[in-house]
Amino acid sequence: MKGKSALAGFPAMSLPEWIRLIGYLGQYSESFQPAKPGKIANLHQLDTATTLMLQVSRLLDGWPENFHALLSTLHQQADSQSSIRRTFGSFYRTLYTDLSGECFQFLRDAFEGYLHEHWSGIVNKRHRAFKLETIARHPRVTLKQAAKKAGVAPSTVRHFIRAKVIAGNQIELPSGRKMRSVDEQSFAEIAILAKGCVTLDQAAKQLVLPKSRVRELIADGVLKPLVSRMHGNATAWLIPKQQVQALFFTGTEVMHSPPTINVRYILKYWHLREGEFIALVRALLGNQLKPVGKLNESVPLGNIQLDEQQTWQWLAEMRYADGASVSVDQAAKRLGLKQQVVYDLVRLRLLTTIQDHLPGRRVTQVSLDDFQATYVSLAEYAKSEKRAPRCLLQALQVKPVSGPMIDGSRQYFFRRSDLYGELSGNGASLIAPSSPNEME
């Protein structure tokens, strides 16, 4: 038969060409893919021919949706995802060998259209059977090509993929090598991300800090790099510039000019303990500590000036809250007593001290709490009773445990339990111990 016939939307084909199309394409379905589709058993039987016709009709109906659905099934069921030929197996051979005629080009066009949308690997000149247009417009490129297009190093693109900052695909080849691909739509995003980041060295220089301190900021989450050693042992660190800029501070003008100290000096000479640098940074971010300087001047973290006395007081309070010991002078402030009075209490062993890794005798929070629960000064007791200390001392029958006339110390102190015994006999109540904060 020399004449040709065509379905709407399809090229005209002769009867032998239609028979060839039906004979090969009709054998494929979502549930069956022949290993060798060249020969069909019982093709002369009506039910076999009808099955082939129905399957081809279904694939051509709603073109190319049903055809693409078949390709998707073959794609998902394939053991290999690294090679188009191995992934689609005999179907690939059918399209490009058994149905290689020009009249069947619409099948290959639909196949290559599916690859454009769904094949996450690379399509290049090694795929000689494909049209040059298909190769040229495939949206995915190698990692090196993506890096070149974005103007960055290939390692940067690889780290972005590992950190899942950009979408990428990885295929393991039979040789064991891994091939990564990137969608061309990611080129601009890669360039923007890389331009908006700084390395660890750059961040340290901008913040005027040692690199070890920048790593502390990263470990604690103050800085959140897009790429770091947490993302596949990356050799480079990429930290968003915005996060680095957040650690630049403007000053707070003050009426007087207190003695100031910068953060770099604190890090070098104050011997901060583990976690205290991060606490200092968070205190700055939370406005617990305020830099001293000009309102319109943005200063990096390492160079900001702080009120020395206020910063030292903040550090001492923080250490005390964490259970650290304080000096005898600091204990005097917490008790609301003069330094010499507290030194007398230490000498008389009424206030217990320890010797830790810090110089001098140290006072713990437990020791302060025990002292206040056990003893009360005459001045404090007289104030609560609204009486003059001297008159109250003469009226009390309880003997103080320390005082000028007993051991030469500067103030009188009583045991609370002794006072409680006398007051309970007189029907009076004992004052409650004051907390260190209340005494301050």
Steps between C-alpha positions, in 0.01 A plus 500: 500500500660822381262750662559650843254581775535705814326563826439859598820647641722216378708466181362306205619138489458213257330176603832315551619789717182487709538123537861544608400770752223282643718190507776661701331771706194291583705253703586757768281578799546605861491134604704341219812593305635240256872427507502425124204669332598400143293182485142456616351158556153433360479835326258346250245437775229760542530539878875562476460757223212664688712532815776672306254733331334596828834569667621720215166682495530567871856635465404726210184624669547837671849521354752512657362465858444123490830449320678700772321295767651185349844663496459602865423140595805370314710774660393415854537126455851516358793374704736754347448876509842596360443411132202582283561193287516264799213671680251455214651176371329338204260793463794728418619252236151480354476878461845560355565173312185301426289812433780715363304615195430868452126442533555385860690815599198623697559210744860604555400864535254406775766284667758779494234741625448270799875498567503880493248509784591195705853378432718635780826392341704659226415491129804578286664420168563140603129446434552493125151371424341816642433812300751779556213720613416251775859501625530878484183578695525232770465697827752309710876546484800361681624651823804648324283656231269649763797643690638657183163651409455640854859625523592302813722206589362147438553422868262783591222350287570155645477634855175684421353172377618308807355765728175485297516872436441432132342200331740252349497142388760232550535179300741223586663358187583130459866589555415636846550861401228747588365738241318811618274717292340839554199661339588803290238703688732482803783697335375840617421370848850351535660829398283701741567263789875498444511878466301543820739289710845531653750233597606427857820702452307795359245488781779497760669802339175693472404432861860556624492166682717187500367225274453276806249751640310509170480120519349537849237731357424241233488210746254689722276604209568874520637466148336246269719434196354372178805278465718371782679188620163374616402464133706213367838609645509811286842661475345844449262688727239728348327729747225741393620860510177608667577282801850646528357852474265419788811488722588861424372733773432871527605677815295648782593854597541561874511821704834413655792310353553184706815289466440276199639174373457327165393141440838397357668607825246304703565186294875537538538593865185420695540122470138435414374153587322264265176650368564849639592651163168382355321635808672835443386509136143409594504770769594751230232372264244514783605855609610381844835653417513811283802618302636843577558716194343707226141436399570514127812282501471125440784313671591129461463275802871478578546879510193615691568692821325399822475662841773308682342507846153414371636212291702359789196523725290320238759223473519461878120482528482241227768285659334526838164399352670195350633398842850641464688638801550873561775696666469623857450854371215384275351305790501823704292671232252214497464507877472880510794522738831683498798307372685508834195359679488203261875444532442481878223245444737291285776529762262384773375218271143620524501527120647192334741545210668263257817502294424414137691558176452877531735716712412585862238357732164451328142499628236271352130567473435215742731663754317834468162331536617309809641815658180697450288215628718469813603856596355850503680827570390728781451783248269289285302373796467851652374635169230235484395580857517877433725552799842650554773230485664608826176501696398163352840349591456606862145359510586159355591220738656296217876516468629578147745256341720780368547871552731784610490405870538126429767449233575850375294471180314805376138381532295284734350178362248269664390149431145508376419194706608682821288801418209275412519337846483835675237650273275195524504539879390859458230410245685677218586367157841480339569684178547287191853478354561747219612368162820634345299682235287671764810608689638660188 
